[in-house]
Amino acid sequence: MTEVRDPQTDESIRAAMQLIDRGLGDISERQLVSTSEVADLLLDVRSVLAKLDAEVNVN
């Protein structure tokens, strides 16, 4: 059986991965990272995943 994927789901996952990649790129060369920067990154990722969860639950 072939799994049918929702393009919006794929887009949301890619958006979350891009946020993570950008955040990791910004902090990878520094020795210290402020907790507010980490919290901002996590909140951004959470908001993308929350939208994805809402779309999945509606469908």
Chimera marker file (.cmm) of the C-alpha trace (Angstrom):
<marker_set name="trace">
<marker id="1" x="0.000" y="0.000" z="0.000" r="1" g="1" b="0" radius="0.5"/>
<marker id="2" x="1.316" y="3.438" z="-0.945" r="1" g="1" b="0" radius="0.5"/>
<marker id="3" x="1.263" y="6.137" z="1.691" r="1" g="1" b="0" radius="0.5"/>
<marker id="4" x="-0.271" y="9.412" z="0.556" r="1" g="1" b="0" radius="0.5"/>
<marker id="5" x="1.507" y="12.409" z="2.028" r="1" g="1" b="0" radius="0.5"/>
<marker id="6" x="-0.038" y="15.802" z="2.526" r="1" g="1" b="0" radius="0.5"/>
<marker id="7" x="2.027" y="18.560" z="0.834" r="1" g="1" b="0" radius="0.5"/>
<marker id="8" x="1.257" y="20.953" z="3.730" r="1" g="1" b="0" radius="0.5"/>
<marker id="9" x="2.617" y="18.390" z="6.181" r="1" g="1" b="0" radius="0.5"/>
<marker id="10" x="5.814" y="18.045" z="4.167" r="1" g="1" b="0" radius="0.5"/>
<marker id="11" x="6.127" y="21.836" z="3.953" r="1" g="1" b="0" radius="0.5"/>
<marker id="12" x="5.682" y="22.225" z="7.714" r="1" g="1" b="0" radius="0.5"/>
<marker id="13" x="8.305" y="19.588" z="8.419" r="1" g="1" b="0" radius="0.5"/>
<marker id="14" x="10.748" y="21.285" z="6.035" r="1" g="1" b="0" radius="0.5"/>
<marker id="15" x="10.047" y="24.656" z="7.685" r="1" g="1" b="0" radius="0.5"/>
<marker id="16" x="10.804" y="23.196" z="11.117" r="1" g="1" b="0" radius="0.5"/>
<marker id="17" x="14.012" y="21.623" z="9.850" r="1" g="1" b="0" radius="0.5"/>
<marker id="18" x="15.076" y="24.918" z="8.267" r="1" g="1" b="0" radius="0.5"/>
<marker id="19" x="14.525" y="26.731" z="11.576" r="1" g="1" b="0" radius="0.5"/>
<marker id="20" x="16.623" y="24.141" z="13.380" r="1" g="1" b="0" radius="0.5"/>
<marker id="21" x="19.385" y="24.252" z="10.753" r="1" g="1" b="0" radius="0.5"/>
<marker id="22" x="19.478" y="28.059" z="10.810" r="1" g="1" b="0" radius="0.5"/>
<marker id="23" x="19.554" y="28.129" z="14.615" r="1" g="1" b="0" radius="0.5"/>
<marker id="24" x="22.299" y="25.528" z="14.801" r="1" g="1" b="0" radius="0.5"/>
<marker id="25" x="24.301" y="27.381" z="12.182" r="1" g="1" b="0" radius="0.5"/>
<marker id="26" x="24.048" y="30.588" z="14.193" r="1" g="1" b="0" radius="0.5"/>
<marker id="27" x="25.280" y="29.013" z="17.414" r="1" g="1" b="0" radius="0.5"/>
<marker id="28" x="27.645" y="26.275" z="16.209" r="1" g="1" b="0" radius="0.5"/>
<marker id="29" x="30.832" y="28.356" z="16.358" r="1" g="1" b="0" radius="0.5"/>
<marker id="30" x="30.173" y="30.002" z="19.713" r="1" g="1" b="0" radius="0.5"/>
<marker id="31" x="31.154" y="28.612" z="23.060" r="1" g="1" b="0" radius="0.5"/>
<marker id="32" x="28.308" y="30.255" z="24.950" r="1" g="1" b="0" radius="0.5"/>
<marker id="33" x="24.696" y="30.491" z="23.906" r="1" g="1" b="0" radius="0.5"/>
<marker id="34" x="22.175" y="32.453" z="25.898" r="1" g="1" b="0" radius="0.5"/>
<marker id="35" x="19.160" y="30.648" z="27.212" r="1" g="1" b="0" radius="0.5"/>
<marker id="36" x="16.909" y="33.206" z="25.542" r="1" g="1" b="0" radius="0.5"/>
<marker id="37" x="18.363" y="32.329" z="22.125" r="1" g="1" b="0" radius="0.5"/>
<marker id="38" x="17.759" y="28.623" z="22.722" r="1" g="1" b="0" radius="0.5"/>
<marker id="39" x="14.254" y="29.342" z="24.017" r="1" g="1" b="0" radius="0.5"/>
<marker id="40" x="13.479" y="31.458" z="20.933" r="1" g="1" b="0" radius="0.5"/>
<marker id="41" x="14.617" y="28.667" z="18.634" r="1" g="1" b="0" radius="0.5"/>
<marker id="42" x="12.580" y="26.071" z="20.498" r="1" g="1" b="0" radius="0.5"/>
<marker id="43" x="9.491" y="28.296" z="20.474" r="1" g="1" b="0" radius="0.5"/>
<marker id="44" x="9.850" y="28.875" z="16.720" r="1" g="1" b="0" radius="0.5"/>
<marker id="45" x="10.104" y="25.150" z="16.079" r="1" g="1" b="0" radius="0.5"/>
<marker id="46" x="7.202" y="24.458" z="18.435" r="1" g="1" b="0" radius="0.5"/>
<marker id="47" x="4.974" y="26.944" z="16.614" r="1" g="1" b="0" radius="0.5"/>
<marker id="48" x="5.662" y="25.278" z="13.271" r="1" g="1" b="0" radius="0.5"/>
<marker id="49" x="4.981" y="21.833" z="14.738" r="1" g="1" b="0" radius="0.5"/>
<marker id="50" x="1.808" y="23.063" z="16.478" r="1" g="1" b="0" radius="0.5"/>
<marker id="51" x="0.453" y="24.266" z="13.122" r="1" g="1" b="0" radius="0.5"/>
<marker id="52" x="1.298" y="20.873" z="11.643" r="1" g="1" b="0" radius="0.5"/>
<marker id="53" x="-0.451" y="19.093" z="14.515" r="1" g="1" b="0" radius="0.5"/>
<marker id="54" x="-3.566" y="21.220" z="14.075" r="1" g="1" b="0" radius="0.5"/>
<marker id="55" x="-3.647" y="20.433" z="10.339" r="1" g="1" b="0" radius="0.5"/>
<marker id="56" x="-3.238" y="16.711" z="10.953" r="1" g="1" b="0" radius="0.5"/>
<marker id="57" x="-5.979" y="16.647" z="13.598" r="1" g="1" b="0" radius="0.5"/>
<marker id="58" x="-8.403" y="18.518" z="11.347" r="1" g="1" b="0" radius="0.5"/>
<marker id="59" x="-7.847" y="16.150" z="8.449" r="1" g="1" b="0" radius="0.5"/>
<link id1="1" id2="2" r="1" g="1" b="0" radius="0.2"/>
<link id1="2" id2="3" r="1" g="1" b="0" radius="0.2"/>
<link id1="3" id2="4" r="1" g="1" b="0" radius="0.2"/>
<link id1="4" id2="5" r="1" g="1" b="0" radius="0.2"/>
<link id1="5" id2="6" r="1" g="1" b="0" radius="0.2"/>
<link id1="6" id2="7" r="1" g="1" b="0" radius="0.2"/>
<link id1="7" id2="8" r="1" g="1" b="0" radius="0.2"/>
<link id1="8" id2="9" r="1" g="1" b="0" radius="0.2"/>
<link id1="9" id2="10" r="1" g="1" b="0" radius="0.2"/>
<link id1="10" id2="11" r="1" g="1" b="0" radius="0.2"/>
<link id1="11" id2="12" r="1" g="1" b="0" radius="0.2"/>
<link id1="12" id2="13" r="1" g="1" b="0" radius="0.2"/>
<link id1="13" id2="14" r="1" g="1" b="0" radius="0.2"/>
<link id1="14" id2="15" r="1" g="1" b="0" radius="0.2"/>
<link id1="15" id2="16" r="1" g="1" b="0" radius="0.2"/>
<link id1="16" id2="17" r="1" g="1" b="0" radius="0.2"/>
<link id1="17" id2="18" r="1" g="1" b="0" radius="0.2"/>
<link id1="18" id2="19" r="1" g="1" b="0" radius="0.2"/>
<link id1="19" id2="20" r="1" g="1" b="0" radius="0.2"/>
<link id1="20" id2="21" r="1" g="1" b="0" radius="0.2"/>
<link id1="21" id2="22" r="1" g="1" b="0" radius="0.2"/>
<link id1="22" id2="23" r="1" g="1" b="0" radius="0.2"/>
<link id1="23" id2="24" r="1" g="1" b="0" radius="0.2"/>
<link id1="24" id2="25" r="1" g="1" b="0" radius="0.2"/>
<link id1="25" id2="26" r="1" g="1" b="0" radius="0.2"/>
<link id1="26" id2="27" r="1" g="1" b="0" radius="0.2"/>
<link id1="27" id2="28" r="1" g="1" b="0" radius="0.2"/>
<link id1="28" id2="29" r="1" g="1" b="0" radius="0.2"/>
<link id1="29" id2="30" r="1" g="1" b="0" radius="0.2"/>
<link id1="30" id2="31" r="1" g="1" b="0" radius="0.2"/>
<link id1="31" id2="32" r="1" g="1" b="0" radius="0.2"/>
<link id1="32" id2="33" r="1" g="1" b="0" radius="0.2"/>
<link id1="33" id2="34" r="1" g="1" b="0" radius="0.2"/>
<link id1="34" id2="35" r="1" g="1" b="0" radius="0.2"/>
<link id1="35" id2="36" r="1" g="1" b="0" radius="0.2"/>
<link id1="36" id2="37" r="1" g="1" b="0" radius="0.2"/>
<link id1="37" id2="38" r="1" g="1" b="0" radius="0.2"/>
<link id1="38" id2="39" r="1" g="1" b="0" radius="0.2"/>
<link id1="39" id2="40" r="1" g="1" b="0" radius="0.2"/>
<link id1="40" id2="41" r="1" g="1" b="0" radius="0.2"/>
<link id1="41" id2="42" r="1" g="1" b="0" radius="0.2"/>
<link id1="42" id2="43" r="1" g="1" b="0" radius="0.2"/>
<link id1="43" id2="44" r="1" g="1" b="0" radius="0.2"/>
<link id1="44" id2="45" r="1" g="1" b="0" radius="0.2"/>
<link id1="45" id2="46" r="1" g="1" b="0" radius="0.2"/>
<link id1="46" id2="47" r="1" g="1" b="0" radius="0.2"/>
<link id1="47" id2="48" r="1" g="1" b="0" radius="0.2"/>
<link id1="48" id2="49" r="1" g="1" b="0" radius="0.2"/>
<link id1="49" id2="50" r="1" g="1" b="0" radius="0.2"/>
<link id1="50" id2="51" r="1" g="1" b="0" radius="0.2"/>
<link id1="51" id2="52" r="1" g="1" b="0" radius="0.2"/>
<link id1="52" id2="53" r="1" g="1" b="0" radius="0.2"/>
<link id1="53" id2="54" r="1" g="1" b="0" radius="0.2"/>
<link id1="54" id2="55" r="1" g="1" b="0" radius="0.2"/>
<link id1="55" id2="56" r="1" g="1" b="0" radius="0.2"/>
<link id1="56" id2="57" r="1" g="1" b="0" radius="0.2"/>
<link id1="57" id2="58" r="1" g="1" b="0" radius="0.2"/>
<link id1="58" id2="59" r="1" g="1" b="0" radius="0.2"/>
</marker_set>
